[in-house]
Amino acid sequence: MSVKAFELVSAVEREQLMGEKVRITIECIECCGQHLYVGTNDCFIYHFLLEERTTTKGRLAYSSQKLLQKYLGLKKPVAELKAASALERLIVLCDATIALVDMVTLEPVPSGGAKLKGVTAFCINENPVTADPFCAEMAVVSARRRAVQICTVHEDRVQMLKEVATPEQPCALSVDGYFLCLALPTQYMILNYSTGASQDLFPYDSEERKPIVKRIGREEFLLAAPGGLGMFASAEGISQRAPVSWSESVIGAAVCFPYVVALDEGFVTVHSMLDQQLKQTLSFREGHILQDFEGKVVLASTKAVYVLVPLPLEQQIQDLLAGHRVEEALTLTEGAQRNIPKDKFQILHKRILQQAGFIQFGQLQFSEAKEHFRKGQLDVRELISLYPLLLPASSSFTRCHPPLHEFADLNHLAQGDQEKVQRCKRFLISYLREVRSSESANGFREDVDTALLKLYAEIGHESLLDLLASDNACLLADSAPWLEKHNRYFALGLLYHYNGQDSSALQMWVRVVNGDLQDSTRADLFEYVVDFLSFCSNLDLVWKYADWALQKDQKIGVQIFTKRPISKETTGQLNPDEVIKYLEKHHQALVLYLEHLVLERRLQKEKYHTHLAVLYADRVLGLLSRPSATVEQLSSAREKLQRLLRESSLYRVQLLLGKLQESEVLLTERATLHGKLEEHDKALHILVHQLKNSTAAEDYCTWASEDHDPAHRQKLFHQLLSVYLDPDVPGGAQTMEAVDLLNRHADVFDAVQVLELLPEAWSLTLLRPFLCGALRANIHARRTSQVALGLAQAENLQLHHDRLKYRGGPVFVSEKRGCQLCHNTFREPDCVCLPGGTPIHTHCAAQRLQDSPTKRRLDHGHTSNHT
C-alpha cells in the first residue's frame, strides 16, 4: 500500500560542482547543519552552503552556494568524509590515510599526530564512551592486520587508544558505545571492545554484493542480509524488529523514522519500520551514495546531490485516511510518537482516532468506530450533529474545523438506504448510553439526553420510559413537541412530571385514558394515574381528578386515598373525615375507604367502626329484602359483618342491635352483639334454642373468653351447660349436647360443680371421657405444683448455703460503685449480696426473684383447678 512519504529535491546541480569537467565524479558526501562537503575522484573537497526555502506551492526547496574548494594534492579519490563539529575539523580518508582538515578553510592541520596511515575504513562513534567533549571517538579498520583500532580525534592529532583483534579483515563497520558491528568477508558480528565478548549474527558473502552496516539508534544497527532483506540487530545480537524486504542490489540504506530508505541501481525504495511494507518507490538513476545526517537524508549520483525531503507527518496520515487506510494511519501516528512533543502528539493522536472512527462509522464498522471514538475522546455532539434535528435548537455546538469527516448528514451517508439509516441510529443509541454513564458527557448532558430521547421516541425503544423515570437532562422545549409528534403521550407526561409540571402530566394522561389521544404504551394507564395521584403531594390536583377516577371505577379510584403513604408530616396528608364526607356519593368507594381505616390502618375511632358496621348491616339487610340476591352475595356480606362485630370493640353496640333486632335470620350477629354487652345468657339462648347450633354456641364461649382469665372461660362454659340442662325451655333439656360439651372440653369445667349439677340418673358410661379428662388434668396440676415446690425449696436451700458461705466477710458499698443488675450507684447502705460477694440493690434482688423460673411455675400452679 503506497503512500507519498518523501520528495526528491535537488541540492547541488552538476554545473555547480564540476562545470565543464566531464570526468569528475562524486565519491563521498558529508552534511553538518547547513554545510555540505563533497569529496570527488580528483582529490578535491567542495564546501557548499545549503539554504532551505519554501516555494509558492508550500513545498521545501534548497539553494546551494559554493563557498570553497580545496585540492588535497594526493591525486587519489577522497574515499570518506566525516565532520567533527565540536573540533571544527573534517576527518578525511584519502589514499588509505586519515587526515584532519579545517572545516572552514579546508586547510590541512599541520602534520605530526594529525594523520593515520594504512586505513581502509573508519566510522565515528556517535555514542562516545569518553567524557571529553572536545574530542571525537572513531573506529578504524587497519589495512595491515586483522584488527580494529579505537582512536580519539583532537584538534591537532589522532590518538590510538586500543587495538581489537578480529577473526577476519572487516569490510565495513559501525560503532555505538563499546559495541562494534562488523561486516567480515563471510559474516556479520557484534564485538564488545571493552570486554572482548563477541556474537556472530548471520553469514554474508561480501564478494557478491557490498555489505551495509548502519547505526540507526542506541545499540541498534541495520544490516544488508542475504535474500534482499534489511535486518535489524541489537547490541545483544538479537533482532527486535521484523526485517524489511528490499532489492537484492541495495548499495545504500538510511533510516528516517519510521521509514527505512534504500538505494539500488535505479530506484529509491521506502519501507515502513512499523509494518515492514513498501510505501514508496522513487526513480533515481546513477545513484551510488545514500546517507542520513541528523534526520536529513541525502543522495548523490556521480554528478549531483539531492535531498530526500520527508513530507509532513500529518500530511502523510491525512493521505492515508483519505484512502480509508485507517490501520496504516494509526500505526504511522503511534509509531511517530517519539519524534513529536508529548502535548502535540496527544492532540494529533486524538484527532486521527476521531477521523478513523468516522471513516469506520461510514463503513458501518460500528464496534471499531466506537472504540476509536472512545480512545479519541470525541465530543459526542460531532456524531449527534450527523443526525438531522437531534441536537436541541438551543445548542451552541459547531462542528470541528477542519472537519473530521466528509459527510453532510446521515442522509448523505446512507444515500437513501433506510436499512443503513436504522443501523446508524441503533449504533448512536448504544454509544450515547455508554457516554451517558461516563464522565465524557459532562458539560453537554442536555444535548446527549435530548438526542437519546428523540431516538427512543422515533423508533419506539423500550428504554424511553427508563430514561424519563431516571435522572436526566432532557430539554422540555425540544423534547415535548418530538414526543407529541410520535404519539408518545405517556412519556410526555413523565417528562412533564420530571420538570415539576404535574398538572400538565395528568391532563395528558387523562386525555389518553378518555380516548381523546391514542397511545398504547401502557394498557393499565388508568391504574397508573390512580397510583400517581395516591403519591401526589399537590392536594388540589388530587381533589381535581379524584371524582374523574371514581366515576371511571370506584374500586380502583378509591386507591387514591387508600394507597396514600402515611407520614408524620402534615404536608400532602388528607383528613380522613374530609375524605369520608367526599365519598358519601360513592357508596362502594366509601365502604372500601372505611375498611382501609378500620381493618388495615387499625384506627381506633368509634365513628369509623360504627359507620363501617352500619354500612355492612345495611348491605346485609338490603340483600335480605331483595329476592334476586344470591346465596353467595348474602354469605359474603354476612361474613364481613360477623368478622367486624367479633373483632372490633369500638362500634356502638346498641345502635346495631336496634337495626338487627327484628331480623330472625341474623341470629348469629345478634348473639355476638349481646356478647359485646356481656349478656351471655341471651346470646347463648339465641344460639342454642333459636339457632339450634351447638357448635356455634361452643365457638361463642371460646370467642367471648379469649381476652379473659381461665375463670371467666370456665364460667361461660358452665352457663352453656346450664342452658343445655334447663328443663323449662320448650323441648326440655338437651342431654346429648350437654354430654358432648362435657366430653370435648373436660379440662375447662370444674368437675365438682359439674357433678353437683348433673341429674343423678345419668350413666357414668356417658361421662367417662369427661371424668377421665378431669382426673388427668387434676393429677397433672398437682404434680406440677409439687415439682415447682421442690424447685423452690432447692433454690431457697442454695440461697441459705450461699448466705452462710459469705456471711462475716466485708461488703464494700460506695456512691461510686454500681449495682451489677441495673448499673445505678448506691445511695443507701442497704444491699443484697450475690454469690461471689457482689452487692446489688434490694429492689433489684426482689425483681430478680420475681422473674425466676421457679416463681413463675409456682404462680402457674396456683391457678390450676383440681378436686
ZASE-121701 format. One line per 5 residues: number of its first residue (from 1); their letters; for each residue x, y, z of C-alpha. Coordinates in pm, whole numbers, plus 50000, padded with zeros to 5 digits. Each point is the difference from the previous one (the first is absolute). Layout:
! residues N
NUM) A) X,Y,Z  ...
END
This chain:
! residues 867
1) MSVKA) 50000,50000,50000  50176,50315,49876  50023,50335,50168  50193,50309,49900  50247,50035,50284
6) FELVS) 50289,50182,49829  50074,50238,49716  50333,50006,49816  50136,50356,49995  50315,50113,49823
11) AVERE) 50267,50150,50227  50315,50038,49787  49972,50006,49624  50260,49844,49774  50112,50335,49863
16) QLMGE) 50068,50135,50349  50226,49709,50083  50210,49931,49695  49916,50252,49730  50140,49867,49674
21) KVRIT) 50209,49721,50157  49846,49682,49869  50211,49743,50183  49941,50128,50351  49773,49781,50216
26) IECIE) 49876,50022,50356  50163,49749,50235  49866,50101,50343  49790,50265,50175  49966,50141,50350
31) CCGQH) 49737,50238,50136  50028,50199,50323  49710,50236,50055  49982,50223,49690  50349,49906,49889
36) LYVGT) 50043,49737,49732  50340,49851,49916  50057,49800,49684  50307,49785,49927  50079,49917,49638
41) NDCFI) 50211,49755,49806  50253,50270,49909  50096,50057,50368  49796,50317,50045  49779,50095,50295
46) YHFLL) 49715,50240,49924  49825,50202,50271  49640,50110,49933  49753,50196,50207  49648,49855,49976
51) EERTT) 49707,50228,50069  49646,49875,50041  49713,50195,49849  49630,49947,49947  49852,50032,49653
56) TKGRL) 49675,50176,49916  49834,49658,49999  50113,49940,50358  50269,49749,49912  50351,49990,50141
61) AYSSQ) 50286,50084,49762  50376,50050,50034  50238,50252,49858  50373,49940,50020  50296,50236,50000
66) KLLQK) 50353,49880,49942  50214,50149,50274  50334,49832,49936  50179,49716,49830  50333,49843,50095
71) YLGLK) 50236,49769,49821  50171,49757,50238  50289,49930,49764  49997,49622,50021  49857,49924,49654
76) KPVAE) 49775,49737,50161  49624,49999,50053  49871,50134,50331  49857,49677,50143  49821,50125,50315
81) LKAAS) 49913,50326,50179  49879,50037,50359  49944,50324,50189  50100,50057,50363  49808,50322,50052
86) ALERL) 50113,50050,50360  50362,50006,49876  49921,50183,49673  50183,49722,49820  49929,49779,49701
91) IVLCD) 50133,49647,50024  50109,49904,49648  50088,49652,49872  50205,50020,49683  50267,49765,49868
96) ATIAL) 49958,49770,50308  50093,50295,50223  49786,50184,50253  50073,50373,50019  49842,50292,50180
101) VDMVT) 49875,50304,49807  49864,50329,50131  49625,50012,49934  50004,50371,49912  50318,50047,49799
106) LEPVP) 50041,49637,49884  50368,50038,50085  50173,49685,50128  50096,49998,50365  50380,50014,50030
111) SGGAK) 50133,49646,49992  50150,49825,50292  49735,49804,50182  49722,50113,49768  50029,49710,49756
116) LKGVT) 49936,49628,50020  50120,49775,49717  49906,49653,49885  49623,50044,50039  49734,49836,49784
121) AFCIN) 49687,50131,50182  49898,50192,50310  49686,50120,50180  49922,50255,50270  49859,49881,50334
126) ENPVT) 49683,50204,50040  49953,49858,50352  50351,50070,50141  50118,49837,50317  50253,50269,50093
131) ADPFC) 49892,50299,50204  50209,50255,49807  49770,50221,49788  50292,50135,49798  50100,49677,49834
136) AEMAV) 49828,49754,49770  50017,49624,50015  50039,49785,49693  50062,49640,49899  50254,49933,49726
141) VSARR) 50053,49690,49787  50371,49937,49953  50121,49892,49656  50299,49813,50139  49846,49770,50258
146) RAVQI) 49673,49833,50105  49911,50260,50256  49792,50307,50077  50169,50297,50166  49813,50220,50247
151) CTVHE) 50119,50358,49968  49920,50346,50126  50013,50306,49776  50118,50333,50139  50047,50337,49831
156) DRVQM) 50359,49925,49905  50045,49626,50025  49857,49652,49974  50078,49777,50296  49960,49623,50004
161) LKEVA) 49861,49864,50328  49955,49633,49935  50030,49734,49734  49741,49722,49986  50077,49681,49807
166) TPEQP) 49736,49862,49762  49962,49653,49845  50025,50143,49648  50078,50330,49832  49679,50217,50037
171) CALSV) 49847,50138,49681  49773,50252,50173  49921,50099,50355  49790,50213,50227  50039,50079,50372
176) DGYFL) 49773,50091,50288  50149,50039,50346  50219,49694,50063  49827,49794,49730  50150,49948,49655
181) CLALP) 49778,49863,49722  50233,49851,49738  49945,49872,49648  50262,49730,49949  50053,49839,49658
186) TQYMI) 49771,49709,50093  49777,50119,50285  49880,50278,50227  50094,50012,50367  49960,50214,50313
191) LNYST) 50315,50063,50205  50025,50169,50339  50347,50153,49995  49989,50067,50373  49936,49641,50111
196) GASQD) 50112,49816,49687  49663,49815,49980  49879,49932,49647  49679,49874,49838  49974,49861,49648
201) LFPYD) 49689,50123,49821  49945,49836,49660  50214,49905,49696  50048,50240,49710  50213,49985,49682
206) SEERK) 50169,50336,49952  50132,49902,49658  49648,49978,49855  49879,50337,50123  50109,50291,50214
211) PIVKR) 49928,49952,50372  49801,50267,50183  50054,50073,50369  49798,50297,50127  49950,50124,50355
216) IGREE) 49635,50104,50028  49965,50060,50374  50143,49925,50339  50149,49648,49987  49808,49916,49680
221) FLLAA) 50128,49945,49645  49856,49947,49651  50171,49733,49785  49964,49876,49642  49917,49630,50032
226) PGGLG) 49986,49725,49736  49676,49966,49807  49948,50374,49959  49913,50061,50366  50079,50294,50221
231) MFASA) 50062,49850,50344  49997,50185,50331  50242,49885,50267  50047,50117,50356  50325,50008,50194
236) EGISQ) 49896,49673,50165  49990,49837,49656  49623,49964,49979  49746,50160,49768  49722,50195,50170
241) RAPVS) 49836,50107,49674  49877,49803,49703  50223,50026,49692  49909,50204,49692  50010,49846,49655
246) WSESV) 50195,50218,49761  50193,49949,49676  50279,49745,49961  50222,50275,49861  49972,50257,50279
251) IGAAV) 50312,50218,50019  49897,50237,50280  49746,50033,50279  49889,50254,50258  49731,50038,50262
256) CFPYV) 49767,50296,50025  49760,49878,50262  49759,49835,49949  50139,49915,49657  50294,49804,49862
261) VALDE) 50133,50156,49676  50204,49777,49768  50188,50083,49682  50064,49754,49715  50116,50046,49642
266) GFVTV) 49686,50169,49874  49762,50074,50286  49959,50134,50349  49761,49783,50204  49827,50100,50322
271) HSMLD) 49885,49734,50248  49818,50048,50329  50175,49879,50314  49657,49962,50160  49838,49751,49762
276) QQLKQ) 50298,49921,49769  49794,50087,49692  50133,50179,49692  49853,50351,50013  50166,50192,49714
281) TLSFR) 50230,49948,49703  50195,50285,49835  50193,49970,49674  50364,50107,50048  50257,49919,49733
286) EGHIL) 50376,49979,50056  49959,50024,50374  50281,49863,50208  49994,50186,50334  49719,50010,50261
291) QDFEG) 50072,50149,50342  49793,50148,50283  50133,50296,50194  49811,50093,50316  49666,49897,49844
296) KVVLA) 50080,50145,49656  50025,49735,49727  50248,50097,49725  50053,49813,49672  50271,50045,49741
301) STKAV) 50041,49886,49647  50339,50019,49840  49936,50360,49897  49745,50164,50237  49865,50004,50355
306) YVLVP) 49635,49970,50105  49809,50015,50325  49719,49757,50071  49751,50232,50173  49743,49827,50222
311) LPLEQ) 49647,50124,49964  49844,50126,50323  49877,49712,50210  49650,50143,50023  49980,50019,49621
316) QIQDL) 50105,49636,49970  49740,49896,50254  49727,50205,49831  50089,49841,49667  49959,49658,50157
321) LAGHR) 49668,50097,50154  49883,50142,49669  50058,49653,49857  49811,49848,50295  50318,49822,50112
326) VEEAL) 49915,50039,50366  50229,49743,50155  50303,50128,49807  49925,50356,50105  49970,49901,50365
331) TLTEG) 50314,49788,49983  50193,50291,49848  49865,50242,50261  50084,49780,50296  50339,49907,49855
336) AQRNI) 50097,50365,49966  49926,50075,50364  50365,50021,50103  50070,50270,49740  49715,50232,50103
341) PKDKF) 49969,50205,50322  49764,49834,50244  49735,50274,50002  49993,50028,49624  49990,49625,49957
346) QILHK) 49700,49963,50232  49806,50259,49800  50099,49840,49669  49930,49647,50120  49653,50088,50127
351) RILQQ) 49907,50168,49673  50127,49708,49790  49802,49757,50219  49688,50210,49956  50045,50015,49623
356) AGFIQ) 50062,49625,49992  49683,49949,50200  49790,50195,49750  50152,49810,49706  49906,49670,50161
361) FGQLQ) 49662,50140,50099  49937,50078,49633  50094,49639,49918  49756,49877,50270  50287,49852,50202
366) FSEAK) 49836,50116,50319  50199,49812,50263  50331,50132,49859  49854,50349,49963  49879,49999,50360
371) EHFRK) 50342,49898,50127  50173,50277,49805  49745,50258,50115  50058,49892,50359  50381,50008,49977
376) GQLDV) 49994,50328,49808  49769,50159,50260  49762,50115,49730  49763,50281,50080  49687,49789,49958
381) RELIS) 49817,50296,49853  50215,49957,49686  49825,49667,49953  49656,50123,50103  50022,50288,49751
386) LYPLL) 49998,49746,49715  49643,49909,50091  49756,50273,49890  49806,50179,50276  50147,49795,50286
391) LPASS) 50200,50284,50152  49783,50246,50197  49923,50328,49831  50163,50178,50293  50331,49812,49960
396) SFTRC) 50301,50222,49929  50201,49718,49842  50185,50052,49673  50189,49729,49815  50375,49970,50023
401) HPPLH) 50208,50184,49739  50162,49858,49800  49722,49739,49989  50050,49650,50137  49805,49836,49719
406) EFADL) 49855,50054,49656  49631,49950,50079  49744,50279,49995  49756,49794,50206  49863,49650,50039
411) NHLAQ) 49795,50022,49681  50313,50083,49805  50178,49702,50154  49717,49753,49943  49913,50116,49647
416) GDQEK) 49634,49907,50051  50068,49656,50151  49751,49988,50288  50148,49682,50141  50334,50178,50033
421) VQRCK) 49825,50294,50166  49839,49774,50258  50329,49823,50072  50169,50336,50054  49725,50106,50237
426) RFLIS) 50029,49680,50201  50374,50057,50025  49952,50357,50121  49761,49876,50268  50252,49750,50132
431) YLREV) 50281,50256,49986  49800,50274,50175  49903,49758,50276  50366,49927,50064  50091,50368,49988
436) RSSES) 49720,50080,50245  50142,49763,50258  50351,50148,49971  50150,50340,50073  50048,50081,49631
441) ANGFR) 49650,50155,49983  50077,50260,50265  49924,50349,49877  49750,49900,49731  49776,49753,50178
446) EDVDT) 49691,50181,49872  50102,49940,49639  50069,49631,50064  49680,49926,50193  49779,50195,49762
451) ALLKL) 50148,49819,49698  49955,49665,50172  49637,50080,50082  49929,50093,49640  50152,49677,49872
456) YAEIG) 49806,49793,50253  49675,50174,49910  50053,49968,49626  50062,49624,49997  49779,49916,50299
461) HESLL) 50288,49876,50215  49904,49841,50331  50267,50201,50186  49816,50328,49941  49804,49964,50322
466) DLLAS) 50312,49897,50195  50174,50316,49880  49715,50225,50110  49951,49820,50330  50367,50044,50095
471) DNACL) 50217,50306,50049  50020,50172,49660  50072,50334,49835  49749,49984,49713  49899,50347,49886
476) LADSA) 49623,50040,50030  49970,50258,49722  50164,49765,49746  49877,49667,50130  49628,50071,50049
481) PWLEK) 49917,50074,49631  50205,49697,49894  49815,49765,50238  49667,50144,49892  50096,49958,49633
486) HNRYF) 50062,49627,50054  49691,49946,50222  50207,49927,50314  49747,50169,50228  50071,49787,50306
491) ALGLL) 50371,50079,49970  49912,50368,49954  49810,49987,50328  50309,49854,50171  50208,50284,49854
496) YHYNG) 49752,50257,50135  50010,49831,50339  50382,49999,50007  49995,50374,49928  49753,50065,50283
501) QDSSA) 49694,50047,49777  49773,49737,50154  49686,50178,49887  50106,49973,49634  50101,49637,50051
506) LQMWV) 49661,49905,50145  49815,50192,49734  50188,49806,49730  49940,49661,50162  49630,50065,50063
511) RVVNG) 49953,50082,49632  50164,49668,49908  49779,49806,50246  49688,50176,49868  50094,49904,49644
516) DLQDS) 50065,50355,49879  50363,49908,49923  50135,49666,49881  50299,49847,50177  50029,49628,50072
521) TRADL) 50312,50026,50214  49816,49892,50314  49681,49797,50000  49962,50073,50373  50035,50376,49967
526) FEYVV) 49687,50063,50210  50147,49799,50287  50329,50189,49954  49825,50337,50025  49821,49888,50318
531) DFLSF) 50328,49886,50147  50163,50329,49897  49724,50196,50176  50040,49789,50312  50359,50125,50030
536) CSNLD) 49937,50354,49877  50077,50268,50259  49790,50261,49821  49660,49953,50166  49829,50234,49755
541) LVWKY) 50087,49760,49719  49886,49703,50210  49655,50148,50060  49979,50119,49638  50044,49653,49851
546) ADWAL) 49858,49783,50280  49640,50035,49878  50109,49909,49644  50173,49688,50129  49704,49895,50219
551) QKDQK) 49759,50040,49713  50222,49776,49789  50031,49726,50261  49922,50041,50370  50195,49692,50104
556) IGVQI) 50319,50123,49833  49937,50371,50043  49974,49979,50378  50365,49887,50003  50085,50370,49965
561) FTKRP) 49914,50016,50369  50074,49647,50120  50348,49970,49851  50112,50341,50118  50315,49963,50212
566) ISKET) 49974,50084,50367  50242,50264,50125  50045,50204,50313  50032,50312,49785  49674,50183,49943
571) TGQLN) 50095,50111,49648  49817,49795,49741  49788,49813,50258  49622,49960,49970  49755,50027,50288
576) PDEVI) 49803,49672,50017  49685,50185,50105  50020,50216,49686  50053,49695,49785  49699,49820,50156
581) KYLEK) 49780,50301,49942  50123,50023,49640  49929,49630,49939  49639,50013,50122  49883,50007,49637
586) HHQAL) 50217,49700,49910  49866,49718,50219  50239,49722,49892  50303,50227,50033  49880,50114,50344
591) VLYLE) 49980,49640,50124  50345,49921,49865  50148,50313,50160  49843,49922,50339  50134,49644,49975
596) HLVLE) 50341,50153,49937  49975,50218,50309  49859,49734,50229  50147,49671,49881  50335,50108,49851
601) RRLQK) 50105,50313,50184  49829,49885,50323  49883,50349,50089  49837,49985,50341  49713,50243,49944
606) EKYHT) 49643,49905,50089  49841,50194,49715  50200,49816,49733  49922,49659,50148  49632,50081,50050
611) HLAVL) 49969,50147,49652  50153,49691,49839  49787,49764,50210  49685,50188,49909  50089,49986,49630
616) YADRV) 50065,49626,50029  49667,49952,50181  49812,50206,49741  50158,49793,49727  49889,49674,50163
621) LGLLS) 49647,50127,50070  49975,50128,49644  50098,49659,49860  49748,49829,50227  49723,50220,49866
626) RPSAT) 50104,49947,49638  49859,49679,49845  50267,49999,49729  50291,49987,50245  50208,49682,49973
631) VEQLS) 50111,49780,50286  50365,50083,49929  49934,50374,50023  49815,49966,50327  50258,49762,50148
636) SAREK) 50287,50233,49911  49825,50307,50141  49909,49821,50326  50355,49869,50038  50138,50357,49982
641) LQRLL) 49743,50122,50253  50059,49712,50240  50379,50042,49985  49976,50372,50078  49753,49941,50285
646) RESSL) 50232,49742,50156  50331,50178,49955  49910,50361,50070  49908,50136,50342  49953,50364,49899
651) YRVQL) 49669,50008,49816  49669,50100,50166  49853,49663,50091  49650,50123,50094  49962,50181,49669
656) LLGKL) 50079,49688,49803  49795,49779,50226  49703,50224,49934  50049,49966,49622  50024,49620,50014
661) QESEV) 49752,49929,50281  49706,49932,49774  50183,49762,49769  49943,49630,50064  50278,49909,49755
666) LLTER) 50289,50191,50157  50000,49801,50324  50377,49947,50006  50057,50374,49964  49750,50076,50282
671) ATLHG) 50170,49745,50225  50336,50165,49938  49857,50340,50088  49852,49863,50324  50340,49858,50076
676) KLEEH) 50156,50344,49958  49751,50121,50263  50103,49712,50232  49645,49860,49960  50131,49649,49957
681) DKALH) 49681,49830,50112  49802,50171,49723  50266,49920,49747  50016,49634,50097  49620,49978,50004
686) ILVHQ) 49988,50128,49641  50270,49761,49882  49865,49692,50177  49625,50039,49985  49935,50228,49703
691) LKNST) 50289,49920,49771  50033,49645,50140  50373,49993,49923  50202,49842,50279  50327,50047,49808
696) AAEDY) 49933,50373,49968  49923,50012,50374  50331,49836,50091  50187,50229,49760  49829,50295,50162
701) CTWAS) 50125,49895,50346  50353,49969,49864  49982,50339,49823  49844,50182,50296  50268,49878,50240
706) EDHDP) 50304,50068,49780  50123,50308,50186  49896,49885,50347  50148,49778,50270  49924,49623,50020
711) AHRQK) 49734,50060,50264  49794,50207,49756  50033,49732,49735  49887,49740,50254  49702,50216,50093
716) LFHQL) 49884,50028,49636  50019,49627,49942  49807,49937,50323  49732,50242,49874  49979,49810,49673
721) LSVYL) 49969,49673,50193  49719,50150,50206  49819,50106,49684  50025,49645,49866  49869,49855,50328
726) DPDVP) 49714,50252,50048  49680,49791,50008  49768,50300,49982  50065,50093,49642  49789,49865,49717
731) GGAQT) 50126,49656,49909  50155,49936,50340  50364,49942,50087  50244,49924,49720  50178,49702,50153
736) MEAVD) 50215,49891,49706  50127,50354,49935  50091,50028,50370  50186,49668,49997  50190,50094,49683
741) LLNRH) 50092,50335,50154  50139,49838,50315  50195,49734,49814  50156,50249,49755  50099,50261,50258
746) ADVFD) 50071,49795,50312  50301,50213,50098  49792,50321,50010  49733,49893,50251  50020,49982,50379
751) AVQVL) 49928,49630,50041  49844,50038,50349  49751,50263,49884  49912,49794,49694  49929,49687,50206
756) ELLPE) 49775,50201,50230  49815,50144,49700  49943,49677,49807  49684,49792,50057  50062,49689,50213
761) AWSLT) 49843,49779,49736  50281,50059,49750  50219,49699,49920  50370,50018,50086  50072,49838,49665
766) LLRPF) 49880,50315,49827  50228,50211,50217  50305,49777,49986  50199,50221,49760  49919,50305,50209
771) LCGAL) 50095,49835,50330  50325,49860,49859  50099,50337,49859  49916,50181,50323  50196,49750,50206
776) RANIH) 50299,50021,49769  49999,50381,50015  49976,49987,50380  50293,49763,50036  50209,50202,49755
781) ARRTS) 49934,50323,50189  50086,49842,50334  50325,49849,49877  50101,50321,49832  49946,50182,50329
786) QVALG) 50212,49744,50181  50284,50039,49753  49986,50379,50028  49998,49976,50379  50304,49771,49997
791) LAQAE) 50190,50237,49771  49916,50294,50222  50120,49813,50309  50326,49908,49822  50052,50360,49894
796) NLQLH) 49931,50120,50352  50244,49746,50143  50267,50116,49753  49943,50360,50100  50035,49908,50367
801) HDRLK) 50323,49817,49918  50139,50299,49812  49898,50231,50280  50178,49791,50262  50302,49967,49774
806) YRGGP) 50051,50373,49961  49874,50111,50340  50260,50181,50207  50196,50138,49703  49996,50375,49935
811) VFVSE) 49780,50139,49726  50121,50327,49854  49731,50244,49891  50069,50355,49886  49837,50273,49796
816) KRGCQ) 50252,49933,49722  49921,49630,49972  49713,49883,49780  49746,49721,50033  50080,49708,49769
821) LCHNT) 49637,49965,49891  49884,50358,49936  50345,50168,49990  49878,50292,50216  50209,50110,50297
826) FREPD) 49914,49930,50365  49836,50282,50194  49927,49798,50315  50207,49741,50187  49727,49730,49972
831) CVCLP) 50089,49739,49739  49975,49634,49912  50310,49793,49926  50013,49768,49697  50214,49682,50011
836) GGTPI) 50355,50123,49974  49943,50301,50225  49865,50237,49735  49754,50255,50154  49673,50087,49824
841) HTHCA) 49701,50216,50094  49733,49836,50215  49727,50088,49749  50212,49851,49718  50032,49677,50200
846) AQRLQ) 49624,49989,50055  49935,50049,49631  50249,49728,49913  49822,49758,50231  49665,50099,49852
851) DSPTK) 50128,49919,49648  50156,49665,50096  49861,49687,49823  49910,49837,50332  49788,50296,50103
856) RRLDH) 49816,49992,49666  49930,49628,50033  49863,50052,50352  49772,50278,49878  49879,49781,49715
861) GHTSN) 49931,49710,50237  49779,50209,50219  49761,50075,49713  49937,49632,49920  49666,49842,50090
866) HT) 49992,49671,50180  49769,49813,50231
END
